Amino acid sequence: MLGLSISLWPDVIPSRLSIWDAAAPHSSQVFMLAGVCALMPLILGYTTWAYWVFRGKVGDGGVPLSEASPGPLHKRLLWMLAIWSASVAALAAVAMVIKLALKH
């Protein structure tokens, strides 16, 4: 998919529509950036809080940890890190698209 995108750059539809023609207006992009910047920390905070609240309640396979051996903490931490890094990557991608759109 990346190779196809690179080979077609900057056309969205070859010889018909460029990425700059398909881009949303500047005001819409600024509005979306403000919304993402306001809501992303709330989403990350809520996800972290939910994982913190429910930590250790249920083990692998849905068996309560009181009846099973406790799972390693590093698995949960890696899962939280994966969610956080995916959110940061998505935010960075949005910022990059907005930056590219503002150039043209």
N, C-alpha and C positions, 0 to 999 in steps of 0.2 A: 504494500500500500504506500509506503514511504517512497519507493522508487517511482511509482506512478505519479505521485504528487510532485516529486522533483522534476520528472520529465515534462509535466504539463504546466509547471510554474510559469507565469502567474495566471494562466487561464484556468477557470473553473470548468467551463465548457469550451473545448478547443475551438479557436477562431471565432468565438461568439461572445463570451462573457469572461472578463478578467476578474481577479479577486478584488480589485479596486472598484469595479462597477457593481459587484455583488455585496460590497461591504455596507453595513448599516450607517446611518448618518452619525456624525461626531457626537451629537447630543445624546443619542441612544447608547452609544458605546460608553460615554462618561457615566450615564445613569446606571448601566449594568456594572461597570467597574465599582462604582460607589456601593451598589447593592452587594456585590461579591465581597468587597472589603468589610462591609458591616456584618454580613451574615456568616462568612466563613469562620471567623473566630468563635461565634456562637455555636455553630455546628461542631467544630472541633472540641470546644469546651463541653458541650452536652455529651458527645460521644465518649470523651475521656471520663466524665463524671459517671456515665452509665456503666462503663467497664469497671470503674472503681467501686461502685455500689454493688455490682453483681460478682465481683471477684471472689473466687473460692466457693461459690454457692453450688455449682454443678460441675461435675467432672466430665471426662470424655464419655460419650454415649448417653448423656442425660442422667447418669447415676449421681446422686448426691455425694459430695466428697466425704461425708461422714461414713458412708458405706464403701467407699473406694479409696485407693491410694491417691494422695494429692498430686495433681499435675504440676509439672515444672513451671516456675514463674517465667522463665525466659520465653516460653511459647507465647504466653499472653502479652508480654512486653514486645516481642517481635511483631505480633499481630497489630498492636496499637501503633507501633512505629510504621508498619506498612500502610495503615489507614491514614496516618498523619502525612507520610511522604506522598501518598497519592493525592491527597488534598492540596498539598503545597505545589505539586507538579501541575495540577489542574489550574490553580491560581496563577502560576507562572506562565502557563500556556495562554490563559486569558489575557494577562498583561502583555505578553509578546504580540498577540494578535492586535490588541488595541494600539500598541506602539507602532506596529507596521501600518495600521490603518491611518494613524495620525501623520505618518510621514508623507502620505500621498493624499 
